Amino acid sequence: MIQEIRNEMELSFDAISDNEAFARVAVAAFVSHLNPTLEELSDIKTAVSEAVTNAIIHGYENYYGYARPDGKRLPEEVIHPGKVRICCLLEKDLLHISISDQGVGMTDVEQAMEPLFTTKPELERSGMGFAFMEAFMDDLEVESRPGQGTTVRMTKKMGVGDWIDSEE
């Protein structure tokens, strides 16, 4: 008999560049009991990194840590308050990740998802964030409203491990 396996985690953190690495590692740790391959872990960490970075830079316009190669903040640079929220849900072999902000939102999601499109060329942004998320995850949905923030939902089918098919 196949057990119905479901596990969730949720976290919220300040929208600053230092927390992008934390988010990647937290989600990787959450799926670690599945014994993911290095490729699966790398895909997940890259997609999470891109979504969190987008929330920080585009959602809250917090450039500190991203804008300058030396990482130093200029006196006129302001870190805007805001939180990035990550929710992960494991249902059997499906990992669902939701990353959201309450920032400025987008007026044209389709345009934002076009490869090489960026609203921050001065920050040397490549405009490939959504393309990477699409490439590394099995499903990607983006919902955004101007002035209300953005939610990125991603799904990845994980390799089926022993814990999924274990019998009672």
PALO-834086 format. One record per residue (C-alpha): residue number from 1; chain; x, y, z. Coordinates in nm, 4 decimals, always signed. Layout:
<pts>
+------+-------+----------+----------+----------+
! nuke ! votor !       xx !       yy !       zz !
+------+-------+----------+----------+----------+
!  NUM !     A !        X !        Y !        Z !
...
+------+-------+----------+----------+----------+
</pts>
This chain:
<pts>
+------+-------+----------+----------+----------+
! nuke ! votor !       xx !       yy !       zz !
+------+-------+----------+----------+----------+
!    1 !     A !  +0.0000 !  +0.0000 !  +0.0000 !
!    2 !     A !  +0.1390 !  +0.3412 !  -0.0973 !
!    3 !     A !  +0.1351 !  +0.5957 !  +0.1819 !
!    4 !     A !  -0.0005 !  +0.9394 !  +0.1096 !
!    5 !     A !  +0.3050 !  +1.1556 !  +0.1782 !
!    6 !     A !  +0.2653 !  +1.5279 !  +0.2278 !
!    7 !     A !  +0.5033 !  +1.7717 !  +0.3889 !
!    8 !     A !  +0.5029 !  +2.1520 !  +0.3980 !
!    9 !     A !  +0.7305 !  +2.4332 !  +0.5017 !
!   10 !     A !  +0.6953 !  +2.8067 !  +0.4969 !
!   11 !     A !  +0.9419 !  +3.0825 !  +0.5660 !
!   12 !     A !  +0.9570 !  +3.4557 !  +0.5446 !
!   13 !     A !  +1.2663 !  +3.6746 !  +0.5417 !
!   14 !     A !  +1.3791 !  +4.0294 !  +0.4766 !
!   15 !     A !  +1.4101 !  +4.1243 !  +0.1096 !
!   16 !     A !  +1.7859 !  +4.1764 !  +0.1086 !
!   17 !     A !  +2.0477 !  +4.0143 !  -0.1122 !
!   18 !     A !  +2.2168 !  +3.8354 !  +0.1810 !
!   19 !     A !  +1.9069 !  +3.6164 !  +0.2204 !
!   20 !     A !  +1.9060 !  +3.4836 !  -0.1367 !
!   21 !     A !  +2.1653 !  +3.2155 !  -0.0476 !
!   22 !     A !  +1.9672 !  +3.1276 !  +0.2669 !
!   23 !     A !  +1.6537 !  +3.0691 !  +0.0582 !
!   24 !     A !  +1.8374 !  +2.8379 !  -0.1836 !
!   25 !     A !  +1.9852 !  +2.6291 !  +0.0963 !
!   26 !     A !  +1.6608 !  +2.6172 !  +0.2967 !
!   27 !     A !  +1.4642 !  +2.4719 !  +0.0054 !
!   28 !     A !  +1.7464 !  +2.2278 !  -0.0755 !
!   29 !     A !  +1.7492 !  +2.1139 !  +0.2885 !
!   30 !     A !  +1.3711 !  +2.0679 !  +0.2801 !
!   31 !     A !  +1.3945 !  +1.8155 !  -0.0065 !
!   32 !     A !  +1.7154 !  +1.6483 !  +0.1153 !
!   33 !     A !  +1.5346 !  +1.3479 !  +0.2683 !
!   34 !     A !  +1.4300 !  +1.2529 !  -0.0855 !
!   35 !     A !  +1.7960 !  +1.1927 !  -0.1715 !
!   36 !     A !  +1.7746 !  +1.4157 !  -0.4804 !
!   37 !     A !  +2.0393 !  +1.3945 !  -0.7464 !
!   38 !     A !  +2.2940 !  +1.6741 !  -0.7696 !
!   39 !     A !  +2.1216 !  +1.7841 !  -1.0892 !
!   40 !     A !  +1.7817 !  +1.8049 !  -0.9169 !
!   41 !     A !  +1.9323 !  +2.0039 !  -0.6291 !
!   42 !     A !  +2.1115 !  +2.2373 !  -0.8659 !
!   43 !     A !  +1.7934 !  +2.2947 !  -1.0702 !
!   44 !     A !  +1.5884 !  +2.3723 !  -0.7594 !
!   45 !     A !  +1.8502 !  +2.6009 !  -0.6080 !
!   46 !     A !  +1.8914 !  +2.7932 !  -0.9361 !
!   47 !     A !  +1.5159 !  +2.8417 !  -0.9813 !
!   48 !     A !  +1.4706 !  +2.9534 !  -0.6187 !
!   49 !     A !  +1.7666 !  +3.1891 !  -0.6491 !
!   50 !     A !  +1.6217 !  +3.3528 !  -0.9604 !
!   51 !     A !  +1.2742 !  +3.3961 !  -0.8103 !
!   52 !     A !  +1.4054 !  +3.5378 !  -0.4817 !
!   53 !     A !  +1.6459 !  +3.7719 !  -0.6612 !
!   54 !     A !  +1.3587 !  +3.8985 !  -0.8779 !
!   55 !     A !  +1.1489 !  +3.9669 !  -0.5666 !
!   56 !     A !  +1.4323 !  +4.1602 !  -0.4025 !
!   57 !     A !  +1.5491 !  +4.3602 !  -0.7047 !
!   58 !     A !  +1.2280 !  +4.4102 !  -0.8977 !
!   59 !     A !  +0.9591 !  +4.3693 !  -0.6321 !
!   60 !     A !  +1.1170 !  +4.5853 !  -0.3636 !
!   61 !     A !  +1.3882 !  +4.7579 !  -0.5692 !
!   62 !     A !  +1.6548 !  +4.6650 !  -0.3132 !
!   63 !     A !  +1.9753 !  +4.6875 !  -0.5130 !
!   64 !     A !  +2.2245 !  +4.6685 !  -0.2278 !
!   65 !     A !  +2.4414 !  +4.3649 !  -0.2817 !
!   66 !     A !  +2.3445 !  +4.3428 !  -0.6490 !
!   67 !     A !  +2.4109 !  +4.6882 !  -0.7901 !
!   68 !     A !  +2.7802 !  +4.7209 !  -0.7186 !
!   69 !     A !  +3.0470 !  +4.4606 !  -0.7875 !
!   70 !     A !  +3.2239 !  +4.5535 !  -0.4616 !
!   71 !     A !  +2.9002 !  +4.5059 !  -0.2637 !
!   72 !     A !  +2.9358 !  +4.8449 !  -0.0920 !
!   73 !     A !  +2.6280 !  +5.0548 !  -0.0360 !
!   74 !     A !  +2.6227 !  +5.4217 !  -0.1240 !
!   75 !     A !  +2.4634 !  +5.6600 !  +0.1294 !
!   76 !     A !  +2.1767 !  +5.7361 !  -0.1116 !
!   77 !     A !  +2.0910 !  +5.3676 !  -0.1569 !
!   78 !     A !  +1.7921 !  +5.2784 !  +0.0562 !
!   79 !     A !  +1.6903 !  +4.9295 !  +0.1583 !
!   80 !     A !  +1.3127 !  +4.9273 !  +0.1287 !
!   81 !     A !  +1.1282 !  +4.7235 !  +0.3892 !
!   82 !     A !  +0.9660 !  +4.4090 !  +0.2634 !
!   83 !     A !  +0.9521 !  +4.0356 !  +0.3065 !
!   84 !     A !  +0.9933 !  +3.7489 !  +0.0650 !
!   85 !     A !  +0.7798 !  +3.4462 !  +0.1451 !
!   86 !     A !  +0.8548 !  +3.0909 !  +0.0364 !
!   87 !     A !  +0.6110 !  +2.8028 !  +0.0704 !
!   88 !     A !  +0.7121 !  +2.4504 !  -0.0252 !
!   89 !     A !  +0.4818 !  +2.1535 !  -0.0465 !
!   90 !     A !  +0.5852 !  +1.7958 !  -0.1150 !
!   91 !     A !  +0.3086 !  +1.5699 !  -0.2381 !
!   92 !     A !  +0.4570 !  +1.2281 !  -0.3027 !
!   93 !     A !  +0.7164 !  +1.2997 !  -0.5739 !
!   94 !     A !  +0.6012 !  +1.6536 !  -0.6636 !
!   95 !     A !  +0.7705 !  +1.9587 !  -0.5168 !
!   96 !     A !  +0.5603 !  +2.2756 !  -0.5324 !
!   97 !     A !  +0.7382 !  +2.6032 !  -0.4553 !
!   98 !     A !  +0.5677 !  +2.9390 !  -0.4199 !
!   99 !     A !  +0.7780 !  +3.2539 !  -0.3838 !
!  100 !     A !  +0.5956 !  +3.5804 !  -0.3286 !
!  101 !     A !  +0.6507 !  +3.9442 !  -0.2468 !
!  102 !     A !  +0.4210 !  +4.2361 !  -0.1718 !
!  103 !     A !  +0.6244 !  +4.4745 !  -0.3861 !
!  104 !     A !  +0.5564 !  +4.6905 !  -0.6877 !
!  105 !     A !  +0.4200 !  +4.4105 !  -0.9079 !
!  106 !     A !  +0.4263 !  +4.3946 !  -1.2869 !
!  107 !     A !  +0.1959 !  +4.5419 !  -1.5467 !
!  108 !     A !  +0.2940 !  +4.2954 !  -1.8224 !
!  109 !     A !  +0.3908 !  +3.9468 !  -1.7006 !
!  110 !     A !  +0.4245 !  +3.8093 !  -2.0561 !
!  111 !     A !  +0.6790 !  +4.0757 !  -2.1463 !
!  112 !     A !  +0.8697 !  +4.0229 !  -1.8204 !
!  113 !     A !  +0.8968 !  +3.6516 !  -1.8979 !
!  114 !     A !  +1.0507 !  +3.7075 !  -2.2424 !
!  115 !     A !  +1.4158 !  +3.5988 !  -2.2515 !
!  116 !     A !  +1.6602 !  +3.8927 !  -2.2378 !
!  117 !     A !  +1.3931 !  +4.1414 !  -2.1246 !
!  118 !     A !  +1.5026 !  +4.3412 !  -1.8215 !
!  119 !     A !  +1.3860 !  +4.6586 !  -1.6554 !
!  120 !     A !  +1.7217 !  +4.6970 !  -1.4792 !
!  121 !     A !  +1.9946 !  +4.6977 !  -1.7499 !
!  122 !     A !  +2.2002 !  +4.9403 !  -1.5371 !
!  123 !     A !  +2.2392 !  +4.6572 !  -1.2835 !
!  124 !     A !  +2.3752 !  +4.4293 !  -1.5559 !
!  125 !     A !  +2.0700 !  +4.2021 !  -1.5280 !
!  126 !     A !  +2.0552 !  +3.9489 !  -1.8119 !
!  127 !     A !  +1.6780 !  +3.9152 !  -1.8332 !
!  128 !     A !  +1.7050 !  +3.5366 !  -1.8144 !
!  129 !     A !  +1.5555 !  +3.4744 !  -1.4688 !
!  130 !     A !  +1.2188 !  +3.3443 !  -1.5825 !
!  131 !     A !  +1.3800 !  +3.1495 !  -1.8691 !
!  132 !     A !  +1.6042 !  +2.9707 !  -1.6161 !
!  133 !     A !  +1.3077 !  +2.8977 !  -1.3889 !
!  134 !     A !  +1.1186 !  +2.7515 !  -1.6859 !
!  135 !     A !  +1.4171 !  +2.5453 !  -1.7973 !
!  136 !     A !  +1.4968 !  +2.3975 !  -1.4563 !
!  137 !     A !  +1.1453 !  +2.3325 !  -1.3279 !
!  138 !     A !  +0.8630 !  +2.1290 !  -1.4811 !
!  139 !     A !  +0.5995 !  +2.3980 !  -1.4463 !
!  140 !     A !  +0.6080 !  +2.7753 !  -1.3920 !
!  141 !     A !  +0.3249 !  +3.0195 !  -1.3269 !
!  142 !     A !  +0.3627 !  +3.3899 !  -1.2520 !
!  143 !     A !  +0.0879 !  +3.6051 !  -1.1095 !
!  144 !     A !  +0.1371 !  +3.9752 !  -1.0518 !
!  145 !     A !  -0.0628 !  +4.2910 !  -0.9934 !
!  146 !     A !  +0.0785 !  +4.6425 !  -0.9992 !
!  147 !     A !  +0.1142 !  +4.7724 !  -0.6454 !
!  148 !     A !  +0.0254 !  +4.4359 !  -0.4914 !
!  149 !     A !  +0.3254 !  +4.2148 !  -0.5590 !
!  150 !     A !  +0.4159 !  +3.9002 !  -0.7454 !
!  151 !     A !  +0.3853 !  +3.5267 !  -0.6837 !
!  152 !     A !  +0.5966 !  +3.2718 !  -0.8705 !
!  153 !     A !  +0.4748 !  +2.9115 !  -0.8544 !
!  154 !     A !  +0.7018 !  +2.6313 !  -0.9683 !
!  155 !     A !  +0.6668 !  +2.2532 !  -0.9690 !
!  156 !     A !  +0.9298 !  +1.9846 !  -1.0084 !
!  157 !     A !  +0.8819 !  +1.6082 !  -1.0217 !
!  158 !     A !  +1.1447 !  +1.4500 !  -0.8000 !
!  159 !     A !  +1.3026 !  +1.1096 !  -0.8476 !
!  160 !     A !  +1.0910 !  +0.8521 !  -0.6699 !
!  161 !     A !  +1.2641 !  +0.7433 !  -0.3511 !
!  162 !     A !  +1.1986 !  +0.4548 !  -0.1119 !
!  163 !     A !  +1.0127 !  +0.6809 !  +0.1320 !
!  164 !     A !  +0.7288 !  +0.7288 !  -0.1190 !
!  165 !     A !  +0.6585 !  +0.3635 !  -0.1872 !
!  166 !     A !  +0.7160 !  +0.2348 !  +0.1657 !
!  167 !     A !  +0.4458 !  -0.0003 !  +0.2927 !
!  168 !     A !  +0.2896 !  +0.0177 !  +0.6368 !
+------+-------+----------+----------+----------+
</pts>
